[in-house]
Amino acid sequence: AAVIYQTPHSADAALYPAQCPQLQPRWRELPARLIDIGFWGRWWVLTARLRHYDINEDDFASLPPQLRRLELQQLRSHR
């Protein structure tokens, strides 16, 4: 399992708010900072949000019919 969330500062930053433990984000703030949750080999929120995103049907019109459609099993992600 993996979680992607926003942080106010980089851990490498030399700023006082980034180094002070009392100023670090609390666990109760995590839901507001959550970007995505990954498990079973996929990112769940991003997968749902990017479905059918940035698809230009005109670009695929010249392809043969069997190549115009991708099945879910044909998609791969980099590890």
Distance bins in CASP14 RR format, pairs under 12 A and 6 or more apart:
PFRMAT RR
TARGET T0000
AUTHOR 0000-0000-0000
RMODE 2
METHOD distances of the structure
MODEL  1
1 36 0 0 0 0 0 1 0 0 0 0 0
1 37 1 0 0 1 0 0 0 0 0 0 0
1 38 1 0 0 1 0 0 0 0 0 0 0
1 39 1 0 1 0 0 0 0 0 0 0 0
1 40 0 0 0 0 1 0 0 0 0 0 0
1 41 0 0 0 0 1 0 0 0 0 0 0
1 42 0 0 0 0 0 1 0 0 0 0 0
1 43 0 0 0 0 0 1 0 0 0 0 0
1 44 0 0 0 0 0 1 0 0 0 0 0
2 34 0 0 0 0 0 1 0 0 0 0 0
2 35 0 0 0 0 0 1 0 0 0 0 0
2 36 0 0 0 0 1 0 0 0 0 0 0
2 37 1 0 0 1 0 0 0 0 0 0 0
2 38 1 0 1 0 0 0 0 0 0 0 0
2 39 1 0 0 1 0 0 0 0 0 0 0
2 40 0 0 0 0 0 1 0 0 0 0 0
2 41 0 0 0 0 1 0 0 0 0 0 0
2 42 0 0 0 0 0 1 0 0 0 0 0
2 43 0 0 0 0 1 0 0 0 0 0 0
2 44 0 0 0 0 0 1 0 0 0 0 0
2 45 0 0 0 0 0 1 0 0 0 0 0
2 46 0 0 0 0 0 1 0 0 0 0 0
2 79 0 0 0 0 0 1 0 0 0 0 0
3 27 0 0 0 0 0 1 0 0 0 0 0
3 30 0 0 0 0 1 0 0 0 0 0 0
3 31 0 0 0 0 0 1 0 0 0 0 0
3 33 0 0 0 0 1 0 0 0 0 0 0
3 34 1 0 0 1 0 0 0 0 0 0 0
3 35 0 0 0 0 1 0 0 0 0 0 0
3 36 1 0 0 1 0 0 0 0 0 0 0
3 37 1 0 1 0 0 0 0 0 0 0 0
3 38 1 0 0 1 0 0 0 0 0 0 0
3 39 0 0 0 0 1 0 0 0 0 0 0
3 43 0 0 0 0 0 1 0 0 0 0 0
3 44 0 0 0 0 0 1 0 0 0 0 0
3 45 0 0 0 0 0 1 0 0 0 0 0
4 30 0 0 0 0 0 1 0 0 0 0 0
4 33 0 0 0 0 1 0 0 0 0 0 0
4 34 1 0 0 1 0 0 0 0 0 0 0
4 35 1 0 1 0 0 0 0 0 0 0 0
4 36 1 0 1 0 0 0 0 0 0 0 0
4 37 1 0 0 1 0 0 0 0 0 0 0
4 38 1 0 0 1 0 0 0 0 0 0 0
4 43 1 0 0 1 0 0 0 0 0 0 0
4 44 0 0 0 0 0 1 0 0 0 0 0
4 45 0 0 0 0 1 0 0 0 0 0 0
4 46 0 0 0 0 1 0 0 0 0 0 0
5 25 0 0 0 0 1 0 0 0 0 0 0
5 27 0 0 0 0 0 1 0 0 0 0 0
5 29 0 0 0 0 1 0 0 0 0 0 0
5 30 1 0 0 1 0 0 0 0 0 0 0
5 31 0 0 0 0 1 0 0 0 0 0 0
5 32 0 0 0 0 1 0 0 0 0 0 0
5 33 1 0 1 0 0 0 0 0 0 0 0
5 34 1 0 1 0 0 0 0 0 0 0 0
5 35 1 0 1 0 0 0 0 0 0 0 0
5 36 0 0 0 0 1 0 0 0 0 0 0
5 37 0 0 0 0 1 0 0 0 0 0 0
5 38 0 0 0 0 0 1 0 0 0 0 0
5 45 0 0 0 0 0 1 0 0 0 0 0
6 25 0 0 0 0 1 0 0 0 0 0 0
6 29 0 0 0 0 1 0 0 0 0 0 0
6 30 0 0 0 0 1 0 0 0 0 0 0
6 31 0 0 0 0 0 1 0 0 0 0 0
6 32 0 0 0 0 1 0 0 0 0 0 0
6 33 1 0 1 0 0 0 0 0 0 0 0
6 34 0 0 0 0 1 0 0 0 0 0 0
6 35 1 0 0 1 0 0 0 0 0 0 0
6 36 0 0 0 0 0 1 0 0 0 0 0
7 13 0 0 0 0 1 0 0 0 0 0 0
7 17 0 0 0 0 0 1 0 0 0 0 0
7 18 0 0 0 0 1 0 0 0 0 0 0
7 23 0 0 0 0 0 1 0 0 0 0 0
7 24 0 0 0 0 1 0 0 0 0 0 0
7 25 1 0 0 1 0 0 0 0 0 0 0
7 29 0 0 0 0 0 1 0 0 0 0 0
7 30 0 0 0 0 0 1 0 0 0 0 0
7 33 1 0 0 1 0 0 0 0 0 0 0
7 34 0 0 0 0 0 1 0 0 0 0 0
7 35 0 0 0 0 0 1 0 0 0 0 0
8 15 0 0 0 0 1 0 0 0 0 0 0
8 17 1 0 0 1 0 0 0 0 0 0 0
8 18 1 0 0 1 0 0 0 0 0 0 0
8 20 0 0 0 0 0 1 0 0 0 0 0
8 23 0 0 0 0 1 0 0 0 0 0 0
8 24 0 0 0 0 1 0 0 0 0 0 0
8 25 1 0 0 1 0 0 0 0 0 0 0
8 26 0 0 0 0 0 1 0 0 0 0 0
8 29 0 0 0 0 1 0 0 0 0 0 0
8 32 0 0 0 0 0 1 0 0 0 0 0
8 33 0 0 0 0 1 0 0 0 0 0 0
9 15 1 0 1 0 0 0 0 0 0 0 0
9 16 0 0 0 0 1 0 0 0 0 0 0
9 17 1 0 0 1 0 0 0 0 0 0 0
9 18 1 1 0 0 0 0 0 0 0 0 0
9 19 0 0 0 0 1 0 0 0 0 0 0
9 20 0 0 0 0 0 1 0 0 0 0 0
9 23 0 0 0 0 1 0 0 0 0 0 0
9 24 0 0 0 0 1 0 0 0 0 0 0
9 25 0 0 0 0 1 0 0 0 0 0 0
10 17 0 0 0 0 0 1 0 0 0 0 0
10 18 1 0 0 1 0 0 0 0 0 0 0
10 19 0 0 0 0 0 1 0 0 0 0 0
11 18 1 0 0 1 0 0 0 0 0 0 0
11 19 0 0 0 0 1 0 0 0 0 0 0
11 24 0 0 0 0 1 0 0 0 0 0 0
11 25 0 0 0 0 0 1 0 0 0 0 0
12 18 0 0 0 0 1 0 0 0 0 0 0
12 19 0 0 0 0 0 1 0 0 0 0 0
13 19 1 0 0 1 0 0 0 0 0 0 0
13 20 0 0 0 0 0 1 0 0 0 0 0
13 23 0 0 0 0 0 1 0 0 0 0 0
14 20 0 0 0 0 0 1 0 0 0 0 0
15 23 0 0 0 0 1 0 0 0 0 0 0
16 22 0 0 0 0 0 1 0 0 0 0 0
16 23 1 0 0 1 0 0 0 0 0 0 0
16 24 0 0 0 0 0 1 0 0 0 0 0
17 23 1 0 1 0 0 0 0 0 0 0 0
17 24 0 0 0 0 1 0 0 0 0 0 0
17 25 0 0 0 0 0 1 0 0 0 0 0
18 24 0 0 0 0 1 0 0 0 0 0 0
18 25 0 0 0 0 0 1 0 0 0 0 0
23 29 0 0 0 0 0 1 0 0 0 0 0
24 30 0 0 0 0 0 1 0 0 0 0 0
24 33 0 0 0 0 0 1 0 0 0 0 0
25 31 0 0 0 0 0 1 0 0 0 0 0
25 32 0 0 0 0 1 0 0 0 0 0 0
25 33 1 0 0 1 0 0 0 0 0 0 0
25 34 0 0 0 0 0 1 0 0 0 0 0
26 32 0 0 0 0 0 1 0 0 0 0 0
26 33 0 0 0 0 0 1 0 0 0 0 0
27 33 0 0 0 0 0 1 0 0 0 0 0
27 34 0 0 0 0 0 1 0 0 0 0 0
30 37 0 0 0 0 0 1 0 0 0 0 0
31 37 0 0 0 0 0 1 0 0 0 0 0
34 43 0 0 0 0 0 1 0 0 0 0 0
34 44 0 0 0 0 0 1 0 0 0 0 0
34 45 0 0 0 0 1 0 0 0 0 0 0
34 46 0 0 0 0 0 1 0 0 0 0 0
35 43 0 0 0 0 1 0 0 0 0 0 0
35 44 0 0 0 0 0 1 0 0 0 0 0
35 45 1 0 0 1 0 0 0 0 0 0 0
35 46 1 0 0 1 0 0 0 0 0 0 0
35 49 0 0 0 0 0 1 0 0 0 0 0
36 42 0 0 0 0 1 0 0 0 0 0 0
36 43 1 0 1 0 0 0 0 0 0 0 0
36 44 1 0 0 1 0 0 0 0 0 0 0
36 45 1 0 1 0 0 0 0 0 0 0 0
36 46 1 0 1 0 0 0 0 0 0 0 0
36 47 0 0 0 0 1 0 0 0 0 0 0
36 48 0 0 0 0 1 0 0 0 0 0 0
36 49 0 0 0 0 1 0 0 0 0 0 0
36 50 0 0 0 0 0 1 0 0 0 0 0
37 43 1 0 0 1 0 0 0 0 0 0 0
37 44 1 0 1 0 0 0 0 0 0 0 0
37 45 1 0 0 1 0 0 0 0 0 0 0
37 46 0 0 0 0 1 0 0 0 0 0 0
37 47 0 0 0 0 0 1 0 0 0 0 0
37 48 0 0 0 0 0 1 0 0 0 0 0
38 44 1 0 1 0 0 0 0 0 0 0 0
38 45 0 0 0 0 1 0 0 0 0 0 0
38 46 0 0 0 0 1 0 0 0 0 0 0
38 47 0 0 0 0 1 0 0 0 0 0 0
38 77 0 0 0 0 0 1 0 0 0 0 0
39 45 0 0 0 0 0 1 0 0 0 0 0
39 47 0 0 0 0 0 1 0 0 0 0 0
40 47 0 0 0 0 0 1 0 0 0 0 0
41 47 0 0 0 0 0 1 0 0 0 0 0
41 75 0 0 0 0 0 1 0 0 0 0 0
41 76 0 0 0 0 0 1 0 0 0 0 0
41 77 1 0 0 1 0 0 0 0 0 0 0
41 78 0 0 0 0 0 1 0 0 0 0 0
41 79 0 0 0 0 1 0 0 0 0 0 0
42 48 0 0 0 0 0 1 0 0 0 0 0
42 50 0 0 0 0 0 1 0 0 0 0 0
42 72 0 0 0 0 0 1 0 0 0 0 0
42 75 0 0 0 0 1 0 0 0 0 0 0
42 76 0 0 0 0 0 1 0 0 0 0 0
42 77 1 0 0 1 0 0 0 0 0 0 0
42 79 0 0 0 0 0 1 0 0 0 0 0
43 49 0 0 0 0 1 0 0 0 0 0 0
43 50 0 0 0 0 1 0 0 0 0 0 0
43 77 0 0 0 0 1 0 0 0 0 0 0
44 50 0 0 0 0 0 1 0 0 0 0 0
44 51 0 0 0 0 0 1 0 0 0 0 0
45 51 0 0 0 0 0 1 0 0 0 0 0
46 53 0 0 0 0 1 0 0 0 0 0 0
46 77 0 0 0 0 0 1 0 0 0 0 0
47 53 0 0 0 0 0 1 0 0 0 0 0
47 72 0 0 0 0 0 1 0 0 0 0 0
47 75 0 0 0 0 1 0 0 0 0 0 0
47 77 0 0 0 0 1 0 0 0 0 0 0
50 75 0 0 0 0 0 1 0 0 0 0 0
50 77 0 0 0 0 0 1 0 0 0 0 0
51 72 0 0 0 0 0 1 0 0 0 0 0
51 75 0 0 0 0 0 1 0 0 0 0 0
52 70 0 0 0 0 0 1 0 0 0 0 0
55 68 0 0 0 0 0 1 0 0 0 0 0
55 69 0 0 0 0 0 1 0 0 0 0 0
55 70 0 0 0 0 0 1 0 0 0 0 0
57 63 0 0 0 0 0 1 0 0 0 0 0
57 68 0 0 0 0 1 0 0 0 0 0 0
57 69 0 0 0 0 0 1 0 0 0 0 0
58 68 0 0 0 0 0 1 0 0 0 0 0
59 67 0 0 0 0 0 1 0 0 0 0 0
59 68 0 0 0 0 0 1 0 0 0 0 0
60 66 0 0 0 0 0 1 0 0 0 0 0
60 67 1 0 0 1 0 0 0 0 0 0 0
60 68 1 0 1 0 0 0 0 0 0 0 0
60 69 0 0 0 0 1 0 0 0 0 0 0
60 70 0 0 0 0 1 0 0 0 0 0 0
61 67 0 0 0 0 0 1 0 0 0 0 0
61 68 0 0 0 0 1 0 0 0 0 0 0
62 68 0 0 0 0 1 0 0 0 0 0 0
63 69 0 0 0 0 1 0 0 0 0 0 0
63 70 0 0 0 0 0 1 0 0 0 0 0
66 74 0 0 0 0 0 1 0 0 0 0 0
67 74 0 0 0 0 0 1 0 0 0 0 0
69 75 0 0 0 0 0 1 0 0 0 0 0
70 76 0 0 0 0 0 1 0 0 0 0 0
END
